[in-house]
Amino acid sequence: MKIRNFIALVILCFSMSGVYAQNKKFKVHTVAFYNLENLFDTINGPNNDEEWLPHGAQSWTRAKYQKKLANLSRVLPEIGTGENPNPPVIIGCAEVENRGVLEDLVKQPGMLEKDYGVIHFDSPDKRGIDVGLLYQKKHFRPLSYKNIPLYIYENEQGLNKKDKEEGDEKEVNVNLDVKTRRIYTRDQLLVTGLLDGEEISVIVNHWPSRSGGEKKSSPFREAAGALNKKIIDSLYRINPNAKVITMGDLNDGPYNKSVKEALGAKGKKEEVKEFGMFNPMEQMSKDGIGTLAYRDAWDLFDQIIVSEPLIRKDYSSLRFWKAGVFNKPYLIQKTGQYKGYPLRNSNGEVGFSDHFPVYIYLIKEVK
C-alpha cells in the first residue's frame, strides 16, 4: 500500500467514532465540484467569447490565462486533503469555455502527475460556458457519458406586459432564441463509470442564473431540478441500488423549491426514503456556511447531493461519509470592499473564482 493511501486510512480511522475507529480501516475518496468562473482561452471561437479576448472588455491576455490555470491547478489538488492526502478522484467543473481549457488545466504541473482525464460537451449556452468532468484515470473508468439538454421557454416564466416594458425580459432572456422563444442554458452532464470497481453515476450541473430576479427566474431552476430528478429516476429504474452523485452550481440554495421540491432532496438522512436523495449541504447552509457572497449575504449554491444507497450503514461498499466547503485563506479577498469574499478576478488582477469549491468523502471498509 502506498504511503499516501496508508496515511489516508490512518486519518480516517482516527476521525470516525465508535466501533469503526477501534476495529475497522477504511479507504477514502474525495469527490469535488468547483465553479471555475469564466475559464476562457484567448482564441476567438464560435461562441460568445469576445469579452474574453486580448482586445475585449477583460483584456484577457495569454499571460492572464496562464495565471488563471496556475491558480486553479493549485486549488484543485488540495480540495479535501485535510482528511485525505490524495486529490479528488472526480471533479465536476462549471463555467469552462471548451474542452481545450480543461485539457490545458490537467496539463498544469500541479495536476499532471495525477493523470486526469477530461469529459466535456459543448452546450448551447449563449455565454459560451459549459460543464465538464475531470477524473483520475487510476481510480475511475468511464463507461458511458452524455449531455442532456434542458428545454425551457420564455412563456414558462410568465412575464407580464409590465415586466417586459420595464426591461426584465432583456435581463432574464439573455439566452433567448427570438424565433422559438427557447431560453438556452447549460446541458446536464451524466457520466457513469467504475470507481475502484464500483459503479457510480455523476451528474454535473450549472442551473439557470437568477438574472432578472430570483422569483421571476425560479421556474427555470425548478425545471432544471425536475430534469435532474428525471435522470436520477431513470438510473434507479435500471438499478434500484444506483449510486448517484449530482453536483453543481445550482444558483439556488438547499432550501429553494428547485432543490427541495423539484429534485426532492432531503436534509436529514432519516427523511430519505428508497429512491430518494440526501443533501448534506442543507445543514451546512443552516449553520451559515456559504460558497459565494452577494451584497454581504452568503449562500450555498454549490452543492453535492447523493442517492439513498450511498448513505446506508453497511460500509462494505462505497458510502458517503461527510461534506465540506474548501475555503482556505489564500482563496479569500483580504482587503477592499469585498474583503472576506472569494478571491475572483478584479481590477485587472487574476484571481481564483467567485465561488468556493465543495467536496464529499466516500469511504469503504478495507478487509
RARA-V233703 format. One record per backbone hydrogen bond with DSSP energy under -1.0 kcal/mol. NH is the residue of the N-H (numbers start at 0). CO is the residue of the C=O. Records with the same first field share a line. If there is no record, write none. Layout:
NH = CO, CO
This chain:
5 = 1
6 = 2
7 = 3
8 = 4
9 = 5
10 = 6
11 = 7
12 = 8
13 = 9
14 = 10
15 = 11
21 = 17
22 = 18
23 = 19
26 = 363
28 = 361
30 = 359
31 = 89
32 = 357
33 = 91
35 = 93
38 = 94
39 = 37
48 = 46
51 = 48
55 = 52
57 = 50
58 = 55
59 = 52
60 = 58
64 = 60
65 = 61
66 = 62
67 = 63
68 = 64
69 = 65
70 = 66
71 = 67
72 = 68
74 = 70
75 = 71
77 = 74
80 = 77
82 = 79
88 = 29
89 = 29
90 = 133
91 = 31
92 = 131
93 = 33
95 = 129
96 = 38
102 = 98
103 = 99
104 = 100
105 = 101
107 = 104
110 = 107
111 = 107
113 = 110
114 = 111
116 = 134
118 = 132
127 = 124
129 = 95
131 = 92
132 = 118
133 = 90
134 = 116
135 = 88
136 = 114
138 = 135
139 = 135
140 = 193
142 = 191
143 = 191
145 = 189
147 = 187
153 = 180
155 = 152
156 = 153
163 = 159
164 = 160
165 = 161
166 = 163
167 = 162
170 = 166
171 = 167
172 = 168
175 = 172
176 = 181
180 = 176
182 = 151
183 = 174
187 = 147
188 = 203
189 = 145
190 = 201
191 = 143
192 = 199
193 = 140
194 = 197
195 = 138
197 = 194
199 = 192
200 = 242
201 = 190
202 = 244
203 = 188
204 = 246
206 = 248
212 = 209
216 = 212
219 = 216
220 = 216
221 = 217
222 = 218
223 = 219
224 = 220
225 = 221
226 = 222
227 = 223
228 = 224
229 = 225
230 = 226
231 = 227
232 = 228
233 = 229
234 = 230
235 = 231
236 = 232
237 = 233
238 = 234
241 = 238
244 = 200
245 = 304
246 = 202
247 = 302
248 = 204
249 = 300
255 = 252
259 = 255
260 = 256
261 = 256
262 = 257
264 = 258
265 = 276
270 = 267
271 = 268
275 = 272
277 = 305
278 = 265
281 = 278
284 = 280
285 = 281
286 = 282
287 = 284
288 = 283
290 = 298
291 = 298
293 = 296
296 = 293
298 = 291
302 = 247
304 = 245
305 = 277
306 = 243
307 = 275
309 = 306
310 = 307
318 = 362
319 = 309
320 = 360
323 = 358
325 = 356
326 = 324
330 = 327
331 = 328
332 = 340
338 = 335
339 = 332
340 = 337
342 = 330
343 = 341
345 = 348
348 = 345
351 = 342
355 = 290
357 = 32
358 = 323
359 = 30
360 = 321
361 = 28
362 = 318
363 = 26
364 = 314
365 = 24
